[in-house]
Amino acid sequence: MPGVEHQTVPNDVAYRIYGIDKWVDENDIDIVIHVHFNDYPGHGKVPGDYSGFTIYVPQKEYDNSSTTQALADTVFKRLAKYNPVSDLPGESGGIVQDQDLIAIGAYNSVDAASMLIEYGYLYEPQFTNDDLRSPAIKDLAFQTYLGLQDFFDPKNAVSLTGSLDTLMMPHKWSNPITSNSAKASDIFALQTALVIDGDYPPPNRSKNDCPRTGTLGPCTKVAVQAFQKKFDITDEKGIVGPKTIDVLNNVFGTKSI
């Protein structure tokens, strides 16, 4: 894909992926989803310049392209609700056609619908935080599952989620959130609640500017102020104090179906 330079994988990894493709074709598997975490050539150990997810699908001339594209569309919509799309040049469209990636059937080598999802960049805080990594990845997996349900059985997708379509909800907040000394899971759930409420990211900011990372920054504080204004909380001013926690727990502490 012009503009996207892929990392080179060791030979043993390439052989394993080719082996999966061969097994898929020999066993008449209908759908293959590979899940990776993104990086880019030349990036070192420090946090990089890009964030967000991408879905790779086969080139449109390939036999498995149209079905994969239809599946990718529904998965993309689910993932994009809560997560930024990769802002790496060449990936900003969110769904990228590719002819070279082994995982999706390089050179028309796989019959099944095959997509590769880059859930995010491996240095993003929600993945490097030991306490947050597991729930963040589980929620991405749940969004992927819901996207597949949207394709096969939209009514079942609704029955699975009710009004709260994320594993981060319901959530119980117990302590004020005034700094990054607060639990990362509380901040991550707060950011998720603010997305659902329509306050996050704040106006004129993107999800790449303000990703859900479990860290408390200017984006979260501005969004909290907007949330507080809706509920006439005038004396906490961007700080998640007792009154804000009470409202959060009342609105997002139980799951309605």
N, C-alpha and C positions, 0 to 999 in steps of 0.2 A: 504494500500500500504506500504510494508516494507520500512522503512527509512523516511516516511513522517508521522508525528504525527499531526493530525487535532485538531483544537480547538473544545471544547465541546460547543454546542449551548444550550441556555435555552429551556425548553420543549415547550414553546409557539411558538418559532421560528421553531422548528422541526415539530410541528403540522401544522403550516402554509405551510411549504414546502411539507409535505405529502399531504395536501389539494390541493396544486397546481398540484401535480402528479396525484391525483385522478381525478381532473377536466380535466386535459389533456387527460387522457385515455377515460373518459366518453364522451368527445366532439371531439374525433378523431383529435386532434391537431398533426401536422406533426413534428414540431421542437420546442424545448424548449431551451432557452439560459438563464442561470442564470449568473448575473454579481456580483462579490464580490471584496473586497479588502483584500489583504493578511495580515497575521500576523503570529506569531509563538509562541508556548507555552513558557512562561517565559519571554517574551519581556516586558519591562517596557514602560515608557513614552518617553524615549530618542530615537533618531533614532537608528534603528537596524542594523544588519549585512548584510542583504540581500536586493536584488532589483530585479525587473523584473516581467514579467507576466507568467502565467501558464494556460493551458487549461486542465481540467479534463474531461475524457470520460469514458463510462462504460467499465467494464472488458470485454475482447474479447469474453468470453463465453456467454455474454448476448445477447438477441435478437436484441437490438437496437445498438449494438456495431459497426458493419461495416458501417452503414450509418452515424452514429455520427463521426466515425473516418475520413471518407471522407470529411465531412463538416469541421471538426476541422483542417484538413490539409490545406485547402484553407484560413481559417481564420488565422491560425498560420502564414502563409507566409506573409499575409498583416501586421499583428501586429509586426512581427519580423523585418520588414524593418526599422522601426523607433524606436523600443523599445527593451530593453534587455529581454532575457529570464531569468526567476527566477534562481538564483544561490543557492537556498536552496537545500541541499542534497536531492536527490530523485525527484527534479523537473527540473533538468538541461536539460532534454530532451525536455522540452517545452510542450509536450502532454503526459499526465500521465493517465494510466488506473487505475480505482479504483472500488472496489465492495461495499464500505461502505457508500459513500456519498449519502444522500437522494436526493439531487438536480438532480442527473443524473440517478436515478432509482436504489437505493440500492437493491441488491438481486433480480435483474431482474424484478423490479416492474413497469417499465414504457415502453410503446410500442414505443413512439415517439423518434426520434433522440434527445438526451439530452446532452448538454455540460455545464460545469461550467467554466467561465473564471475569473481568478483572474487577474484584470487589473494591479496590482502592489501592493506594500506594503504601508499601510496607512500612514506611516511616511515619504515617499519620498517627496522631496521638491515641486515637481510639484503638489502634492495633498494638501500639508499643506499651500501653498501660496494662500491667498484668491483671488488674481487677476488672478492667473494662473489655479486654479483648474478646473473651468468650461470649458475653451477652451481645456485643456489637456484631460479631460474626453470625451468631445465631439469628439475630434479627434480619441480617442481610439474607441468610438462607431462607427465612420465613417469607420475606418479600419475594424471593425467587419462586418459592412454592406457590404463593398466592398468584403470581403472574402466570404460572402454568395452569392453575385452576381457572383463572380468567379466560384462558384460551379454551379449555375443555368443558368447563361447567361454571359459568359466572355466578349462578345462583348459589352453588355450593361455596364459592369464595366468599359471598356475602354472609352466609350462615356460619362460616368459620370465624369471621372477624367481628361481626356486629358493627358497632360504631367506632371501635378502636382496633385498627388494622396493623398493630405492631406489638411485638413481644415486650416492648419497654413499658407497655401499659397493660393493666393498671399498675400504679406505683404509689408507694406510701412514703411521703417525706416526713421526717421526724425532727430534723435540726435545721436551723437557719443556714442559708447559703450566702455568705458574705465575701468569700475569697476562695482561692484554689486549695485551701486547706480542707474544704468540704469534700465529701465522698464524690469521686468521679462518677459513680453510678447515679447519684442524685442529680448532678449537673447534666449528665447525658439524658436522663429522663426528663429533666426540666426543659432542655432544648427540644426534645421530642414533643412534649406537651405544647410548647410554644409554636412548633410547626403545625400541629393539629389545629391550634387556635387561630392560626393565620398571622402570627406576629413575628415569625422567625423564618428566614432572615428578615431584618428590618427593611423598610422601603429603600430602594436604590442600592441594595447590597445583594450579592448572589450567594448561593449555597457554597460556592468555592471561597468567597470572602468569609463566610460564616458557617463552616461545617459543624456538624455535631461531633465534638471531640471530647466531651467531658471536662473541658477546661472553661473557666469563666473569664470572658473577655468583653470588650466593648459591645460587640453584637448582641451578646446575651443580655447585658445590662439594659441596652436600648429596648430590646424586645420585652423584657420584664416590665419596664416602665409602661409600654403600650398595654400589656396584659393588666397591669394594676389600674390603669385609667379606665379600662372596660368595667372593672369591678369596684370602682370608687375607692380604691386604696390610695390615700393621699399622703400618708406619713411614713412610707417605707422607701420611696424614691429609688427604685431600681435594685433595692436590697430585698432578697427573699427572706423576709422576717415572718413572724407568727401569723399575721393576717393573710399574707400571700400564701403561706403554706396551707392554711385552712382552706382557702379557695381551691388551690391545686388538688388537695386531697378530696374535696367535695366533688370536683369536676372529673378528675382523672384517677381517683383512688379506687374506683369500682368500675367493672366492665359491664356495660349494658348490651344486651343481645336482643 
